[in-house]
Amino acid sequence: MAILVISTQILENYAAHQGFTGEYSWKNKGGHEYKVLDIDVNRAKEIFESVVSKCTNDDDYFQEFVIDWFVESDDYMSWFEKSQFEYEGMISHPEPTINWKI
């Protein structure tokens, strides 16, 4: 089997820390590599379209949007996971997973 990886970018509105006043000051705050497990590679685009709303957000305080998506083997680790494994010997903070079979 394979996994679908959805890379996102997160932005935070720093102007809204004391309550939203209508001003925006967006700053990049990293992102995630969501994993959709056990996909049929032939249905990757269909599966992506069915789950994309689970990894995006857009309001006056916080935005998360997709910057890329791709299919990988089921042993794929993100840079963040590889780094944890290399330095700590384990992955204590895995990337989020999405269940698409619901």
PyMOL commands that set and color helices and strands:
alter all, ss='L'
color gray80, all
select helices_A, chain A and resi 14-16+41-55+79-88
alter helices_A, ss='H'
color red, helices_A
select strands_A, chain A and resi 2-13+26-28+33-39+57-58+62-73+97-98
alter strands_A, ss='S'
color yellow, strands_A
deselect
rebuild
show_as cartoon
